Amino acid sequence: MTCPDHPLVVVAAVIVQRERLLVVSKQAAPDVFYLPGGKPEPGEQPLEALTRELAEELGVSPLEPRLLGDVEAPAALEGVPMRMTVFHARIDRTPQPAAELARLKWITGHEPGLHLAPAVRHHVLPALRHRGLIGTPEAN
């Protein structure tokens, strides 16, 4: 069971192309978008988990992944405390949703009606905007 002392642990990738962030949704909740990634398996290091998750979910490999840091926020689907280790990476090919994913989108975060996970909306997008990595509303 997850509690504040033991949050849900996940790893995720910030993948930006043409000033757009890649987000994905699960088949269980196709209208909620979050960063690609997932939960590490027992004994798996964060970067190993990220590489496995990106291969399973999108058929891609991360290129030159760099640790951005940890984000703490409620998990979008589970509604429990979450600690997400975030890597910034390029990818080696065009992503295609697979496994439990329903779809993917490239966003600036200003799209009307877009339902983003709290960690993405309140932590990741502001950090990317601050660094000038994603577009502004005028870029839509």
N, C-alpha and C positions, 0 to 999 in steps of 0.2 A: 504494500500500500504506500502511496506517495503522501508525504506530509511536508510542512515547511522546512523541517530539518533535512529531509531527503526528497528534494524535488525530482520531477521527471527530468532525466538527462537526455539531451539530443544534440546532434551535430547537424549543421546546415551550411549551405553554400550560398554566397552572394555571387551571382553570375550576372555581369552587366555587359550588354552589347548595344551599341548605338544609343547610349544614354537611357537604356531601358533595363529594368531588373526582371530576371526570370522568376516567376512564381508558379506554383503548382497547386492543384486541388486533388483531394481523394475522392474515390467513387462513393464513399460513405457520406461525404459532405461536398458535393461538386461545386458549390457556390462560395466556399471559404478557401482563400488562397494563402499560402505560406511559402517559406523558402524550401527548396528541395533538400532532402536529408532524412535523418531518422535516428532511431535509438541504437547505440552501440550494443553489440553482443557481448556477453561476459568475456573479459580479458582483452577486448578489442580497444586499441588506441583510437582517439578521435579521428585522426586523418585516415586510418584504415577503415573506420566505420563510414566516413564520408565517401571514400572511394567506392566501397561496396554499395552503399545506398544509391549513389549517382548511376552506377552501372545497372543496378536492378530497376530503378525507377525511370531512368531517362536514356539508358544505353550510351552514356558518355563517361569519359574519364576527366578528372580535374587536371588542369595544367598549371604549374607554378602556384599551388595553393599557399596562401599566406594567412596566418591567424589574425583575425580582426579583434577578437575578444569574446567575452561571455555576455549574454543578455539574460536577464531574469524577468519573466512575465508569465501571466497565466497561459497554459497550453490552450490553443484555440478549440480543439475538439474534445479534449479530456476535461478541461475546466479546472485543472490542478496547477499548483506552482511548477514552473519549468525553468531549467537552466540550459540555455542553448549556446554551445560553442560554435562560433561563426567563422568560417574561412572565406576569403575572397579568392576566386579562381576564374580562369578561363576554362573553356571546355574544348575537347578535341573534334567534335562533330555536332551536327544539328540534333538537338534533343527530341526524343519522341516519348510520350507518356506510356508507361508500361506498369506492370505489377498492379498495385492498388490505386494508381493515379488515374484520375478522370480526364484532366486536361492541364494545359500549361498556357501561360500568357507572358508577354513582355510588357511591363508597365512602367509608368513614371510615378504611380501612386495617386495621381490626380484624376483618374478615370471615374466618372460618376457611377454610383451604385456598386463600386468594387468593395467586396467584403474581405478585408485582410485580417490575418491573425494579429492579435495585439502586439506581439513582439516585432512584427514587420512594420505595422503602422506607427507605433510609438517609439521604437528604438532604431530599427535598421534604416528605414527611409529617411528620418531626420539626419542620421549620421552620413548617409550617402549624399544627400543634398548638401550638407555642410562641406563635404569633400569635393563637390562638383562632379560627382560620378553619374548622376542621373538627371534627366531632363526636368524642366520646369513646366508649369501648366501651359505656357505658350508653346512648348515643344510638341504638345499633343497633336 
